[in-house]
Amino acid sequence: MNLPNQLTVSRFVLTGLFLVAMFSRSPVNDTIALVLFSIAGLTDYFDGKIARERKLITNFGILMDPLADKILTCSAFIALVERSKFNPGSGSLPAVSVEAWMAVLIVARELAITGLRLLAASKGVTLAAERFGKHKTISQITAVIALLVLDAHVEWWPWLRDAFGLLLPWFAHLSLWVTVLLTFTSGAIYLWKNRQIY
């Protein structure tokens, strides 16, 4: 297994560790969850970059890389919905909640695209991720990191906490809505462009 594929597989492991941190109760569990998710997000960038530069693109990577992304981001949004139930706010900053319908839309889009890829594979066709989909993934990772920072910042030093002010909730809220719009739009475009498969 080449390095890009190893990074892809590591994202599955990091997702599991991230979920453990999300629902653990410790003085720094939110910070640990933030670090694990951020590392997982970086593996998404580097596995694709290395695969392209070293010409290590494989069918395994084409299929499993987007699947690893979907599992990571869907797990994160579902976990954040659960966390939103009992998170009134982080310190002096207001909470930014991930609504259940947002998570449903995100998960439904990812399942639909995965189903389309499986259908294409059964016909001997491999569908690679497109640029619009990559922008969607970046927006999802950015939104989750912003929401995790909003939760985790209360675990940091006072001067660092105070540096965020009201900018952090605003950015988290904006990035969440951008993610919802990009997720829906990119899914609709992908399904339409590959409609000959179904």
C-alpha positions in Angstrom: 0.0 0.0 0.0 1.5 3.3 -1.1 1.8 6.4 1.1 -1.3 8.3 -0.1 -3.4 5.2 0.5 -1.9 4.8 4.0 -2.9 8.4 4.7 -6.4 7.6 3.5 -6.7 4.6 5.8 -5.3 6.7 8.7 -8.3 9.0 8.3 -10.6 6.2 9.2 -8.6 5.6 12.4 -8.4 9.3 13.2 -12.2 9.6 12.8 -12.7 6.9 15.5 -10.3 8.6 17.9 -12.0 12.0 17.2 -15.4 10.6 18.1 -14.0 9.2 21.4 -12.6 12.6 22.2 -15.8 14.4 21.3 -17.9 12.4 23.8 -15.2 12.0 26.5 -15.3 14.2 29.6 -11.9 15.7 30.4 -10.5 19.2 30.9 -9.1 19.2 27.3 -11.3 16.8 25.4 -12.5 19.5 23.0 -9.0 20.5 22.2 -8.0 16.9 21.6 -11.0 16.5 19.3 -10.0 19.7 17.4 -6.4 18.5 17.0 -7.4 15.0 15.8 -9.9 16.4 13.3 -7.4 18.9 12.0 -4.8 16.2 11.5 -7.4 14.1 9.6 -8.2 17.1 7.4 -4.5 17.5 6.6 -4.2 13.9 5.6 -7.0 14.6 3.0 -4.9 17.4 1.5 -1.6 15.5 1.5 -2.8 12.1 0.2 -4.1 13.8 -2.9 -1.1 16.0 -3.3 1.4 13.2 -2.9 -0.6 10.9 -5.2 -0.6 13.5 -8.0 3.0 14.6 -7.7 4.4 11.0 -7.5 1.9 9.5 -9.9 0.6 7.1 -7.3 -3.1 7.4 -8.2 -4.8 4.1 -7.8 -8.4 2.8 -8.0 -8.3 2.2 -4.3 -7.4 5.8 -3.7 -10.0 7.1 -6.2 -12.7 5.2 -4.3 -11.6 5.2 -0.7 -10.3 8.8 -0.4 -13.7 10.4 -0.9 -15.3 7.7 1.2 -12.8 8.5 4.1 -13.7 12.2 3.7 -17.4 11.4 3.9 -17.1 9.3 7.0 -15.0 11.9 8.7 -17.2 14.9 7.9 -20.5 13.1 8.4 -19.4 11.7 11.8 -18.3 15.2 12.8 -21.6 16.9 11.9 -23.7 14.1 13.6 -21.5 14.4 16.7 -22.0 18.2 16.6 -25.7 17.8 16.4 -25.6 15.7 19.5 -23.3 18.1 21.3 -25.6 21.1 20.4 -28.3 19.6 22.6 -26.4 20.3 25.8 -24.1 23.2 24.7 -25.6 26.5 25.7 -22.5 28.4 24.7 -18.8 28.4 25.2 -17.8 30.7 28.0 -18.9 34.2 27.1 -19.5 33.4 23.5 -22.9 32.3 22.1 -23.3 28.7 20.8 -23.6 28.0 17.1 -25.8 24.9 16.8 -25.7 22.4 14.0 -29.4 21.7 13.3 -30.4 18.1 12.7 -31.7 19.0 9.2 -28.3 20.3 8.2 -26.7 17.0 9.2 -29.4 15.0 7.4 -28.8 17.0 4.2 -25.0 16.5 4.4 -25.3 12.8 5.1 -28.0 12.3 2.4 -25.8 14.0 -0.2 -22.8 11.9 0.7 -24.8 8.7 0.6 -26.3 9.6 -2.7 -22.9 10.3 -4.2 -21.4 7.1 -2.7 -24.3 5.1 -4.1 -23.7 6.6 -7.5 -20.0 5.7 -7.4 -20.9 2.1 -6.5 -23.4 1.9 -9.3 -20.8 3.3 -11.7 -18.2 0.8 -10.4 -20.6 -2.1 -11.1 -20.7 -0.9 -14.7 -16.9 -0.7 -14.9 -16.8 3.1 -14.6 -14.7 4.9 -12.0 -16.0 8.3 -11.0 -13.4 10.6 -9.6 -14.1 13.6 -7.3 -14.6 16.9 -9.1 -13.4 20.3 -8.2 -16.8 21.5 -6.9 -16.8 18.5 -4.6 -13.3 19.3 -3.4 -14.5 22.8 -2.5 -17.4 21.3 -0.6 -15.0 19.1 1.4 -12.8 22.1 2.2 -15.8 24.1 3.3 -17.0 21.2 5.5 -13.7 20.7 7.2 -13.4 24.5 7.7 -16.9 24.7 9.3 -16.2 21.7 11.6 -12.9 23.2 12.7 -14.5 26.6 13.4 -17.2 24.9 15.5 -14.7 22.9 17.4 -12.6 25.9 18.1 -15.7 27.6 19.4 -16.1 24.7 21.9 -12.4 24.2 22.7 -11.3 27.8 23.2 -12.6 27.8 26.8 -9.9 25.2 27.6 -7.1 27.5 26.6 -5.2 30.3 28.3 -7.3 33.4 29.2 -5.5 35.8 26.9 -5.9 33.3 24.0 -9.6 32.9 24.8 -10.2 36.6 24.8 -8.5 37.1 21.4 -11.4 35.5 19.6 -14.1 37.9 20.7 -17.4 37.8 18.7 -15.6 37.1 15.5 -15.4 33.3 16.1 -19.2 32.7 16.4 -19.8 34.8 13.4 -17.2 32.9 11.3 -18.5 29.6 12.6 -22.1 30.5 11.7 -21.1 31.7 8.2 -18.9 28.7 7.4 -21.7 26.4 8.5 -24.2 28.0 6.1 -21.6 28.1 3.2 -21.1 24.4 3.8 -24.8 23.6 3.7 -25.2 25.5 0.4 -22.1 24.0 -1.2 -23.0 20.5 -0.1 -26.4 20.7 -1.7 -25.2 22.4 -4.9 -22.2 20.2 -5.5 -24.3 17.1 -5.0 -27.0 18.3 -7.4 -24.4 19.1 -10.0 -22.6 15.8 -9.6 -25.8 13.8 -9.9 -26.9 15.7 -13.0 -23.5 15.5 -14.8 -23.4 11.7 -14.2 -27.1 11.1 -14.8 -26.3 8.6 -17.6 -25.1 6.2 -14.9 -28.5 5.8 -13.4 
